[in-house]
């Protein structure tokens, strides 16, 4: 009961703001009457006007029928596409072609084909509702923990049965979805952690994505770390993706950043590229390369002098200069 009451706070607050705005004259009561006028009038129409009541019931039935039809279509199809990669590849082009088309744009076509009756309304509502159900079903399978796959195999499921009942990968579809959203709304985006980014390195490069990889100090304790590899930075860099390296501070303290870069070198990333991934490339991704990230005239005078290569764990700090002033001996 308490949860239900908390859920009413938002709608009630909206109604209160609406009523207050109308009372203060911020809204034209002729074009947008306040709730104190709308709600009693709606109750009056529902109780006294049989035509209005029947139209309301017809609208609700149209909604429920469309929702039921879309669920019957989208859920089985989503289960199929989410668990069977060949099926997804076979129809993905058609799905991606149809999905961006707004239902309103198809209204004239459906009116010509079906007329202006309830068939058109149900068809349009079904078309609009199919896509979110379909993609959420697909992504729900992609999100499944690999533990479920292991459990299925322990019960004697074969490879084919396991492949078609449990979705293995999970991160790549969400990354691709984030990129699509960002492109649609013109947002600047950075993929943080990117522990499975190397699986779609070419796609990320083609989209111009920037990826902050890491942390690499740890085990595969979570589903998103199932494909964690020291080779992720080098595979992304070889594909042409701008990368940086992080420790996920404070989970792994930031003082271990050079060690994480050194582990990327162990995975195949050249030492100069690993150093750039925690200096100039990181500054470029963060949008502060005009101030920090390299020893360039005009930038902030922040310098660390070390006894050896910065990625050598045995190297010690000899001096620290902040804003052109030495702060350590």
Residue frames as qw, qx, qy, qz and C-alpha x, y, z in Angstrom:
[[0.000, 0.883, 0.469, 0.000, 0.00, 0.00, 0.00],
 [0.307, -0.792, 0.096, 0.518, 2.80, 2.42, 0.89],
 [0.403, -0.135, 0.593, 0.685, 4.49, 1.76, -2.44],
 [0.205, 0.616, 0.670, 0.360, 1.25, 2.44, -4.30],
 [0.137, -0.930, -0.269, 0.211, 0.80, 5.70, -2.43],
 [0.379, -0.580, 0.325, 0.644, 4.36, 6.76, -3.27],
 [0.378, 0.193, 0.685, 0.592, 3.59, 6.04, -6.91],
 [0.090, 0.820, 0.547, 0.142, 0.77, 8.58, -6.77],
 [0.338, -0.689, -0.064, 0.638, 3.04, 11.40, -5.62],
 [0.287, -0.124, 0.483, 0.818, 4.24, 12.24, -9.12],
 [0.011, 0.516, 0.683, 0.517, 0.80, 12.42, -10.81],
 [0.271, -0.823, -0.471, 0.168, -0.66, 14.37, -7.89],
 [0.369, -0.548, 0.085, 0.746, 2.23, 16.82, -7.98],
 [0.202, 0.131, 0.582, 0.777, 1.71, 17.29, -11.73],
 [0.117, -0.702, -0.647, -0.274, -1.98, 17.99, -11.19],
 [0.355, -0.773, -0.282, 0.443, -1.15, 20.47, -8.42],
 [0.319, -0.325, 0.294, 0.840, 1.34, 22.35, -10.62],
 [0.084, 0.377, 0.685, 0.617, -1.19, 22.35, -13.47],
 [0.222, -0.793, -0.567, -0.011, -3.91, 23.75, -11.18],
 [0.385, -0.677, -0.087, 0.621, -1.57, 26.37, -9.75],
 [0.291, -0.079, 0.450, 0.840, -0.39, 27.48, -13.18],
 [0.029, -0.573, -0.657, -0.488, -3.98, 27.93, -14.30],
 [0.328, -0.810, -0.435, 0.217, -4.86, 29.85, -11.12],
 [0.380, -0.574, 0.099, 0.719, -1.90, 32.22, -11.61],
 [0.475, 0.804, 0.066, -0.353, -2.87, 32.87, -15.21],
 [0.228, -0.529, 0.699, 0.423, 0.18, 31.16, -16.67],
 [0.182, 0.148, 0.907, 0.350, -2.10, 28.91, -18.72],
 [0.388, -0.021, -0.233, -0.891, -5.09, 29.97, -20.77],
 [0.432, 0.071, 0.782, -0.444, -8.09, 28.30, -19.07],
 [0.694, 0.456, 0.013, -0.558, -9.98, 28.36, -22.35],
 [0.651, 0.494, -0.553, -0.159, -7.43, 26.19, -24.16],
 [0.526, 0.128, -0.786, 0.297, -6.06, 24.24, -21.17],
 [0.589, -0.630, -0.081, -0.500, -8.61, 24.09, -18.34],
 [0.126, -0.518, 0.745, -0.402, -7.30, 23.14, -14.87],
 [0.246, -0.037, -0.968, 0.035, -7.86, 19.67, -13.34],
 [0.190, 0.273, 0.644, -0.689, -10.65, 21.09, -11.15],
 [0.558, 0.416, -0.044, -0.717, -12.62, 21.60, -14.36],
 [0.456, 0.345, -0.743, -0.348, -11.42, 18.66, -16.44],
 [0.074, 0.056, -0.972, 0.216, -11.88, 15.86, -13.90],
 [0.396, 0.317, 0.602, -0.616, -15.50, 16.66, -12.91],
 [0.567, 0.483, -0.210, -0.633, -16.41, 17.08, -16.58],
 [0.333, 0.298, -0.874, -0.189, -14.81, 13.71, -17.43],
 [0.122, 0.110, 0.908, -0.386, -16.77, 12.00, -14.63],
 [0.485, 0.426, 0.287, -0.708, -19.96, 13.66, -15.83],
 [0.533, 0.444, -0.497, -0.521, -19.44, 12.46, -19.40],
 [0.207, 0.185, -0.961, 0.006, -18.63, 8.91, -18.30],
 [0.145, 0.232, 0.843, -0.463, -21.75, 8.68, -16.15],
 [0.398, 0.563, 0.366, -0.625, -24.26, 10.64, -18.21],
 [0.493, 0.620, -0.345, -0.503, -23.19, 10.31, -21.85],
 [0.899, -0.006, 0.438, -0.031, -23.50, 6.75, -23.14],
 [0.730, 0.666, -0.057, 0.142, -21.77, 7.56, -26.45],
 [0.053, 0.821, -0.508, 0.254, -18.72, 8.95, -24.66],
 [0.672, -0.409, 0.586, -0.195, -18.60, 5.89, -22.40],
 [0.918, 0.275, 0.285, 0.017, -18.81, 3.50, -25.36],
 [0.534, 0.786, -0.234, 0.205, -16.09, 5.41, -27.21],
 [0.242, -0.737, 0.582, -0.243, -13.85, 5.25, -24.14],
 [0.824, -0.158, 0.534, -0.108, -14.39, 1.51, -23.82],
 [0.834, 0.539, 0.091, 0.077, -13.66, 1.06, -27.53],
 [0.252, 0.846, -0.416, 0.217, -10.40, 2.99, -27.16],
 [0.479, -0.555, 0.646, -0.212, -9.30, 0.90, -24.18],
 [0.900, 0.117, 0.414, -0.062, -10.20, -2.33, -26.00],
 [0.663, 0.727, -0.136, 0.115, -8.23, -1.17, -29.04],
 [0.042, -0.789, 0.567, -0.232, -5.24, -0.52, -26.80],
 [0.668, -0.336, 0.635, -0.192, -5.49, -3.90, -25.05],
 [0.899, 0.358, 0.250, -0.027, -6.01, -5.83, -28.28],
 [0.506, 0.795, -0.292, 0.165, -3.04, -4.10, -29.93],
 [0.249, -0.693, 0.633, -0.238, -0.86, -4.73, -26.89],
 [0.819, -0.114, 0.541, -0.149, -1.84, -8.40, -26.84],
 [0.835, 0.541, 0.081, 0.050, -1.19, -8.87, -30.54],
 [0.282, 0.831, -0.433, 0.205, 2.16, -7.08, -30.35],
 [0.487, -0.540, 0.654, -0.209, 3.19, -9.28, -27.39],
 [0.896, 0.134, 0.415, -0.081, 2.17, -12.44, -29.28],
 [0.707, 0.684, -0.076, 0.163, 4.30, -11.30, -32.22],
 [0.152, 0.845, -0.422, 0.292, 7.27, -9.68, -30.48],
 [0.606, -0.565, 0.525, -0.194, 7.97, -12.05, -27.58],
 [0.925, 0.071, 0.359, 0.107, 8.36, -15.27, -29.63],
 [0.634, 0.715, -0.044, 0.291, 10.25, -13.39, -32.34],
 [0.107, -0.862, 0.411, -0.277, 12.49, -11.76, -29.73],
 [0.786, -0.383, 0.483, -0.051, 13.22, -15.14, -28.15],
 [0.884, 0.351, 0.229, 0.206, 14.17, -16.49, -31.56],
 [0.444, 0.805, -0.135, 0.369, 16.34, -13.55, -32.59],
 [0.330, -0.819, 0.391, -0.259, 17.93, -13.26, -29.16],
 [0.758, -0.358, 0.546, -0.011, 19.01, -16.89, -29.02],
 [0.797, 0.283, 0.446, 0.292, 19.67, -17.71, -32.69],
 [0.201, -0.611, 0.261, 0.719, 22.36, -15.52, -34.23],
 [0.222, 0.084, 0.734, 0.636, 21.79, -16.75, -37.82],
 [0.043, 0.714, 0.690, 0.112, 18.11, -15.83, -37.57],
 [0.169, -0.830, -0.161, 0.506, 18.97, -12.40, -36.19],
 [0.241, -0.393, 0.472, 0.752, 21.43, -11.71, -39.02],
 [0.217, 0.316, 0.805, 0.452, 18.92, -12.91, -41.60],
 [0.038, -0.784, -0.587, -0.197, 16.17, -10.48, -40.58],
 [0.376, -0.563, -0.219, 0.703, 18.08, -7.66, -38.91],
 [0.163, 0.008, 0.363, 0.918, 18.22, -5.58, -42.10],
 [0.225, -0.530, -0.638, -0.512, 14.45, -5.73, -42.50],
 [0.454, -0.678, -0.513, 0.267, 13.87, -5.02, -38.81],
 [0.367, -0.429, -0.044, 0.824, 16.23, -2.04, -38.78],
 [0.056, 0.206, 0.482, 0.850, 14.57, -0.71, -41.94],
 [0.329, -0.602, -0.618, -0.384, 11.06, -0.87, -40.48],
 [0.486, -0.508, -0.535, 0.469, 11.76, 0.10, -36.88],
 [0.203, -0.224, -0.094, 0.948, 12.56, 3.84, -37.45],
 [0.143, -0.356, -0.536, -0.752, 9.36, 4.36, -39.46],
 [0.225, 0.044, 0.535, -0.813, 6.86, 6.15, -37.17],
 [0.219, 0.414, 0.882, -0.051, 3.37, 4.68, -37.06],
 [0.235, 0.733, 0.262, -0.582, 1.87, 8.10, -37.83],
 [0.102, 0.514, -0.544, -0.655, 3.74, 8.20, -41.15],
 [0.004, 0.039, 0.955, 0.294, 2.03, 4.95, -42.16],
 [0.327, 0.401, 0.593, -0.617, -1.45, 6.23, -41.29],
 [0.504, 0.485, -0.188, -0.689, -2.41, 7.24, -44.88],
 [0.319, 0.268, -0.865, -0.279, -1.28, 3.86, -46.24],
 [0.030, 0.151, 0.945, -0.290, -3.22, 1.89, -43.64],
 [0.400, 0.439, 0.356, -0.721, -6.33, 4.04, -44.19],
 [0.495, 0.418, -0.474, -0.596, -6.21, 3.26, -47.91],
 [0.328, 0.159, -0.927, -0.090, -5.70, -0.46, -47.27],
 [0.197, -0.254, -0.895, 0.309, -7.93, -0.96, -44.22],
 [0.212, -0.738, -0.465, -0.440, -10.23, 2.03, -44.11],
 [0.043, -0.549, 0.322, -0.770, -10.81, 4.26, -41.08],
 [0.797, -0.447, -0.248, -0.321, -12.30, 1.64, -38.76],
 [0.668, -0.664, 0.325, -0.081, -10.84, -0.10, -35.71],
 [0.941, 0.148, 0.106, 0.284, -8.66, -2.34, -37.91],
 [0.443, 0.713, -0.144, 0.524, -6.49, 0.65, -38.81],
 [0.354, -0.795, 0.288, -0.399, -6.20, 1.77, -35.18],
 [0.900, -0.345, 0.267, -0.006, -5.27, -1.71, -33.95],
 [0.853, 0.361, 0.036, 0.375, -2.75, -2.20, -36.76],
 [0.230, 0.790, -0.218, 0.525, -1.03, 1.13, -36.10],
 [0.545, -0.701, 0.326, -0.324, -0.93, 0.56, -32.32],
 [0.970, -0.111, 0.184, 0.110, 0.42, -2.96, -32.83],
 [0.691, 0.560, -0.078, 0.450, 3.11, -1.69, -35.18],
 [0.021, -0.811, 0.295, -0.505, 4.21, 0.96, -32.66],
 [0.693, -0.572, 0.335, -0.284, 4.25, -1.47, -29.71],
 [0.981, 0.145, -0.084, 0.097, 6.08, -4.35, -31.39],
 [0.543, 0.630, -0.357, 0.426, 9.51, -2.71, -31.47],
 [0.219, -0.651, 0.525, -0.502, 10.14, -1.99, -27.78],
 [0.883, -0.232, 0.309, -0.267, 8.85, -5.43, -26.80],
 [0.911, 0.375, -0.116, 0.124, 10.92, -7.14, -29.47],
 [0.428, 0.643, -0.434, 0.464, 14.19, -5.41, -28.64],
 [0.430, -0.588, 0.482, -0.487, 13.76, -5.67, -24.89],
 [0.971, -0.080, 0.174, -0.146, 13.18, -9.42, -25.27],
 [0.793, 0.482, -0.233, 0.290, 16.31, -9.75, -27.39],
 [0.148, 0.675, -0.469, 0.550, 18.43, -7.72, -24.97],
 [0.718, -0.479, 0.317, -0.393, 17.04, -9.61, -21.99],
 [0.993, 0.068, 0.022, 0.093, 18.47, -12.82, -23.47],
 [0.564, 0.610, -0.293, 0.473, 21.73, -11.07, -24.23],
 [0.226, -0.710, 0.383, -0.546, 21.93, -9.99, -20.60],
 [0.939, -0.291, -0.116, -0.141, 21.75, -13.55, -19.27],
 [0.383, -0.717, 0.582, -0.024, 24.58, -14.57, -16.97],
 [0.516, 0.420, -0.730, -0.156, 26.90, -17.22, -18.51],
 [0.269, -0.201, 0.847, -0.413, 26.25, -19.18, -15.34],
 [0.752, 0.254, 0.304, -0.527, 22.93, -20.19, -16.88],
 [0.680, 0.519, -0.466, -0.224, 24.74, -21.65, -19.87],
 [0.145, 0.393, -0.873, 0.250, 26.97, -23.68, -17.59],
 [0.511, -0.008, 0.653, -0.559, 23.93, -24.84, -15.65],
 [0.802, 0.379, -0.034, -0.460, 22.20, -25.97, -18.86],
 [0.549, 0.493, -0.674, -0.031, 25.25, -27.96, -19.90],
 [0.127, -0.298, 0.848, -0.419, 25.47, -29.56, -16.46],
 [0.674, 0.162, 0.501, -0.519, 21.95, -30.90, -17.03],
 [0.583, 0.063, 0.764, 0.269, 23.08, -32.55, -20.24],
 [0.486, 0.804, 0.161, -0.302, 22.01, -29.99, -22.81],
 [0.758, 0.197, 0.325, 0.530, 23.91, -30.31, -26.06],
 [0.302, -0.217, 0.145, 0.917, 25.69, -27.46, -27.81],
 [0.059, -0.344, -0.557, -0.754, 22.88, -26.78, -30.24],
 [0.389, -0.690, -0.603, -0.101, 20.18, -26.86, -27.56],
 [0.458, -0.556, -0.247, 0.648, 22.24, -24.65, -25.27],
 [0.232, -0.040, 0.277, 0.932, 22.95, -22.16, -28.04],
 [0.192, -0.406, -0.557, -0.698, 19.26, -21.86, -28.88],
 [0.499, -0.677, -0.537, -0.068, 17.97, -21.56, -25.31],
 [0.505, -0.721, -0.109, 0.462, 20.61, -19.37, -23.61],
 [0.402, 0.882, -0.031, 0.243, 22.06, -16.15, -25.00],
 [0.799, -0.156, -0.148, 0.562, 25.82, -15.97, -24.48],
 [0.350, 0.197, -0.041, 0.915, 27.01, -12.47, -25.37],
 [0.182, -0.771, -0.575, 0.203, 25.51, -9.52, -23.55],
 [0.266, -0.625, -0.043, 0.733, 27.58, -6.34, -23.74],
 [0.262, -0.006, 0.536, 0.803, 27.90, -5.72, -27.49],
 [0.003, 0.635, 0.666, 0.391, 24.16, -5.11, -28.18],
 [0.282, -0.851, -0.338, 0.286, 23.96, -2.56, -25.37],
 [0.372, -0.432, 0.250, 0.783, 27.05, -0.76, -26.67],
 [0.176, 0.240, 0.644, 0.705, 25.57, -0.68, -30.17],
 [0.127, -0.776, -0.609, -0.105, 22.24, 0.58, -28.79],
 [0.341, -0.743, -0.132, 0.560, 24.01, 3.37, -26.90],
 [0.301, -0.191, 0.440, 0.824, 25.77, 4.40, -30.10],
 [0.063, 0.503, 0.699, 0.504, 22.51, 4.47, -32.05],
 [0.226, -0.844, -0.460, 0.160, 20.87, 6.63, -29.39],
 [0.363, -0.610, 0.084, 0.699, 23.80, 9.02, -29.32],
 [0.249, 0.053, 0.576, 0.777, 23.86, 9.32, -33.10],
 [0.018, -0.665, -0.690, -0.287, 20.12, 9.95, -33.22],
 [0.262, -0.912, -0.293, 0.113, 20.29, 12.78, -30.68],
 [0.430, 0.766, -0.165, 0.448, 23.71, 14.11, -31.68],
 [0.619, -0.770, 0.149, -0.040, 25.34, 13.41, -28.33],
 [0.327, 0.642, -0.666, 0.195, 29.05, 13.14, -27.66],
 [0.914, -0.348, 0.036, -0.206, 29.69, 9.77, -26.05],
 [0.161, 0.578, -0.786, 0.152, 32.53, 7.77, -24.54],
 [0.895, -0.172, -0.379, -0.163, 32.32, 4.05, -23.77],
 [0.226, -0.677, 0.586, -0.383, 33.69, 3.51, -20.27],
 [0.707, -0.276, 0.641, -0.115, 35.24, 0.17, -19.23],
 [0.641, 0.565, -0.369, -0.365, 34.67, -1.41, -22.66],
 [0.496, -0.416, 0.761, -0.029, 35.78, -4.80, -21.34],
 [0.669, 0.254, 0.689, 0.113, 34.20, -6.52, -24.35],
 [0.311, 0.814, -0.071, -0.486, 34.85, -3.73, -26.83],
 [0.106, -0.472, 0.766, 0.424, 37.43, -5.80, -28.67],
 [0.462, 0.269, 0.845, 0.008, 34.62, -8.14, -29.79],
 [0.399, 0.799, 0.441, 0.086, 33.22, -5.34, -31.98],
 [0.419, -0.506, 0.146, 0.740, 36.39, -3.32, -32.49],
 [0.251, 0.159, 0.562, 0.772, 35.79, -2.71, -36.20],
 [0.100, -0.747, -0.602, -0.266, 32.22, -1.54, -35.59],
 [0.378, -0.797, -0.210, 0.420, 33.41, 0.86, -32.88],
 [0.389, -0.285, 0.332, 0.810, 36.10, 2.23, -35.20],
 [0.143, 0.419, 0.644, 0.624, 33.58, 2.71, -37.98],
 [0.223, -0.837, -0.487, -0.110, 31.31, 4.67, -35.63],
 [0.226, 0.648, -0.231, 0.689, 34.20, 6.83, -34.41],
 [0.711, -0.661, -0.210, -0.117, 33.69, 5.62, -30.84],
 [0.161, 0.626, -0.587, 0.487, 36.15, 6.43, -28.06],
 [0.860, -0.320, -0.388, -0.082, 36.72, 3.75, -25.44],
 [0.185, -0.675, 0.584, -0.411, 38.17, 3.90, -21.93],
 [0.798, 0.014, -0.600, -0.057, 39.29, 0.35, -21.15],
 [0.212, 0.225, -0.742, 0.595, 39.73, -1.26, -17.77],
 [0.313, -0.741, 0.590, -0.073, 39.98, -2.14, -15.04],
 [0.751, 0.330, -0.567, -0.075, 42.27, -5.08, -15.72],
 [0.091, 0.314, -0.811, 0.485, 43.27, -5.82, -12.11],
 [0.627, -0.038, 0.454, -0.631, 40.71, -8.40, -11.08],
 [0.248, 0.030, 0.954, 0.167, 38.93, -11.55, -12.12],
 [0.285, -0.199, -0.600, -0.721, 35.85, -12.31, -14.20],
 [0.020, 0.194, 0.795, -0.575, 33.53, -11.85, -11.24],
 [0.412, 0.503, 0.327, -0.686, 30.66, -10.23, -13.18],
 [0.709, 0.482, 0.511, 0.058, 28.88, -11.01, -16.45],
 [0.375, 0.925, -0.043, -0.051, 30.32, -7.94, -18.16],
 [0.177, -0.753, 0.624, 0.108, 33.83, -9.23, -17.41],
 [0.922, 0.060, 0.378, -0.061, 33.29, -12.63, -19.04],
 [0.791, 0.497, 0.113, 0.338, 35.47, -11.72, -22.02],
 [0.214, -0.944, 0.223, 0.116, 37.95, -9.47, -20.20],
 [0.889, 0.198, 0.070, 0.408, 41.39, -9.62, -21.80],
 [0.414, -0.633, 0.158, 0.634, 44.72, -7.82, -21.56],
 [0.383, 0.100, 0.592, 0.702, 44.59, -7.65, -25.36],
 [0.166, 0.811, 0.555, -0.082, 41.51, -5.41, -25.41],
 [0.062, -0.848, 0.073, 0.521, 43.51, -2.12, -25.63],
 [0.226, -0.377, 0.659, 0.611, 45.77, -3.31, -28.45],
 [0.286, 0.376, 0.834, 0.285, 42.90, -4.84, -30.46],
 [0.125, 0.879, 0.406, -0.218, 40.90, -1.62, -30.18],
 [0.136, -0.769, 0.278, 0.560, 43.93, 0.52, -31.07],
 [0.318, -0.124, 0.779, 0.527, 44.78, -1.67, -34.07],
 [0.259, 0.605, 0.736, 0.156, 41.22, -1.23, -35.33],
 [0.185, 0.421, 0.181, 0.869, 41.64, 2.55, -35.14],
 [0.434, -0.778, -0.428, -0.154, 39.69, 3.24, -31.95],
 [0.075, 0.632, -0.375, 0.674, 40.91, 6.10, -29.72],
 [0.754, -0.393, -0.522, 0.069, 41.50, 4.51, -26.31],
 [0.116, -0.672, 0.474, -0.557, 42.41, 5.42, -22.77],
 [0.605, -0.090, -0.767, 0.194, 43.05, 3.24, -19.73],
 [0.423, -0.617, 0.156, -0.645, 41.38, 3.53, -16.32],
 [0.171, 0.161, -0.897, 0.375, 41.59, 1.76, -12.96],
 [0.483, -0.552, -0.578, -0.358, 37.92, 2.28, -12.03],
 [0.220, 0.081, -0.544, 0.806, 39.04, 4.29, -8.99],
 [0.259, -0.661, 0.626, -0.324, 38.22, 3.90, -6.13],
 [0.984, -0.046, 0.029, -0.169, 37.56, 0.19, -6.76],
 [0.840, 0.042, -0.010, 0.540, 41.18, -0.04, -7.86],
 [0.263, -0.825, -0.044, 0.499, 43.14, 2.97, -6.53],
 [0.511, 0.858, -0.021, -0.040, 44.36, 5.40, -9.16],
 [0.226, -0.772, 0.572, 0.159, 48.02, 4.93, -8.14],
 [0.651, -0.062, 0.737, 0.170, 47.87, 1.59, -9.97],
 [0.583, 0.745, 0.079, -0.314, 47.18, 3.31, -13.29],
 [0.195, 0.702, -0.646, -0.227, 50.79, 2.84, -14.55],
 [0.371, -0.169, 0.912, -0.048, 50.54, -0.84, -13.64],
 [0.644, 0.497, 0.514, -0.270, 47.34, -1.17, -15.67],
 [0.457, 0.804, -0.254, -0.283, 49.09, 0.48, -18.61],
 [0.075, -0.541, 0.832, 0.099, 52.02, -1.91, -18.19],
 [0.551, 0.114, 0.813, -0.147, 49.61, -4.85, -18.27],
 [0.631, 0.698, 0.156, -0.300, 48.25, -3.50, -21.56],
 [0.210, 0.727, -0.623, -0.199, 51.83, -3.61, -22.86],
 [0.371, -0.204, 0.904, -0.068, 51.95, -7.23, -21.74],
 [0.634, 0.444, 0.583, -0.247, 48.83, -7.76, -23.84],
 [0.620, 0.333, 0.493, 0.512, 50.59, -6.41, -26.93],
 [0.130, 0.972, 0.184, 0.062, 50.06, -2.64, -26.83],
 [0.596, 0.418, -0.207, 0.654, 53.31, -0.75, -27.61],
 [0.461, -0.414, -0.446, 0.646, 54.78, 1.03, -24.60],
 [0.075, -0.037, 0.065, 0.994, 54.49, 4.49, -26.15],
 [0.386, -0.373, -0.542, -0.647, 50.82, 3.84, -26.97],
 [0.561, -0.500, -0.636, 0.175, 50.17, 2.63, -23.42],
 [0.326, -0.286, -0.263, 0.862, 51.78, 5.80, -22.04],
 [0.132, -0.133, -0.304, -0.934, 49.66, 7.90, -24.40],
 [0.452, -0.445, -0.701, -0.327, 46.55, 6.04, -23.21],
 [0.492, -0.637, -0.488, 0.337, 47.05, 7.44, -19.70],
 [0.272, -0.421, -0.010, 0.866, 48.24, 10.90, -20.81],
 [0.119, 0.243, -0.301, -0.915, 47.50, 12.63, -24.11],
 [0.280, -0.228, -0.799, -0.481, 44.87, 10.21, -25.45],
 [0.258, -0.534, -0.740, 0.317, 43.04, 10.30, -22.12],
 [0.059, -0.459, -0.152, 0.873, 43.19, 14.10, -22.18],
 [0.177, 0.053, -0.547, -0.816, 41.80, 14.18, -25.73],
 [0.305, -0.397, -0.844, -0.194, 38.91, 11.90, -24.79],
 [0.278, -0.592, -0.576, 0.491, 38.22, 14.03, -21.71],
 [0.201, 0.865, 0.319, 0.331, 38.28, 17.24, -23.74],
 [0.380, -0.904, 0.086, 0.175, 41.18, 18.78, -21.78],
 [0.832, 0.115, 0.179, 0.512, 44.06, 18.14, -24.21],
 [0.269, 0.819, 0.031, 0.506, 44.45, 21.89, -24.68],
 [0.372, -0.834, 0.257, -0.317, 45.64, 22.07, -21.07],
 [0.547, -0.506, 0.662, -0.078, 47.19, 18.75, -20.07],
 [0.942, 0.223, 0.233, -0.097, 48.37, 15.43, -21.47],
 [0.809, 0.351, 0.039, 0.471, 51.67, 16.37, -23.09],
 [0.454, -0.555, 0.023, 0.696, 54.73, 18.56, -22.63],
 [0.372, 0.582, 0.441, 0.574, 53.73, 21.36, -24.99],
 [0.171, -0.030, -0.160, 0.972, 54.34, 25.12, -24.66],
 [0.363, -0.241, -0.193, -0.879, 51.20, 26.89, -23.47],
 [0.706, -0.361, -0.574, -0.205, 49.79, 23.95, -21.51],
 [0.624, -0.745, 0.109, -0.208, 49.66, 23.66, -17.73],
 [0.303, 0.633, -0.673, 0.234, 53.13, 23.14, -16.32],
 [0.808, -0.360, 0.350, -0.308, 52.33, 19.83, -14.59],
 [0.614, 0.502, -0.609, 0.008, 55.25, 17.41, -14.85],
 [0.849, -0.453, 0.262, -0.077, 56.32, 14.23, -13.05],
 [0.363, 0.667, -0.650, 0.025, 60.00, 13.26, -13.27],
 [0.946, -0.254, 0.128, -0.155, 60.74, 9.58, -12.61],
 [0.405, -0.621, 0.641, 0.198, 63.89, 7.53, -12.12],
 [0.291, -0.058, 0.878, 0.376, 62.97, 5.17, -14.97],
 [0.201, -0.229, -0.658, -0.688, 60.26, 4.46, -17.53],
 [0.454, -0.202, 0.241, -0.834, 56.87, 5.49, -16.11],
 [0.870, -0.049, -0.241, -0.428, 55.47, 2.01, -16.78],
 [0.575, 0.196, -0.725, 0.324, 58.27, 0.28, -14.93],
 [0.638, -0.667, -0.340, -0.178, 56.83, -0.59, -11.53],
 [0.737, -0.319, -0.206, 0.559, 60.27, -0.14, -9.94],
 [0.285, 0.477, 0.061, 0.829, 60.57, 3.47, -11.14],
 [0.314, -0.594, -0.517, 0.531, 60.33, 6.09, -8.41],
 [0.131, 0.931, 0.253, 0.227, 59.13, 9.69, -8.51],
 [0.601, 0.010, -0.149, 0.785, 62.08, 12.07, -8.46],
 [0.029, -0.202, -0.140, 0.969, 60.25, 15.37, -8.72],
 [0.152, 0.670, 0.722, 0.076, 56.75, 16.81, -9.20],
 [0.093, -0.088, 0.091, 0.988, 56.09, 20.16, -10.88],
 [0.112, 0.676, 0.724, -0.074, 52.61, 21.69, -10.63],
 [0.181, 0.951, 0.249, 0.019, 51.73, 24.75, -12.69],
 [0.504, 0.716, -0.220, 0.429, 55.42, 25.35, -13.37],
 [0.249, -0.724, 0.471, -0.439, 56.45, 25.23, -9.70],
 [0.544, 0.139, -0.813, 0.156, 58.31, 22.34, -8.14],
 [0.631, -0.551, 0.038, -0.545, 56.38, 20.99, -5.17],
 [0.944, -0.318, 0.049, 0.070, 58.66, 18.09, -4.11],
 [0.149, -0.800, 0.561, 0.150, 62.35, 17.73, -3.49]]
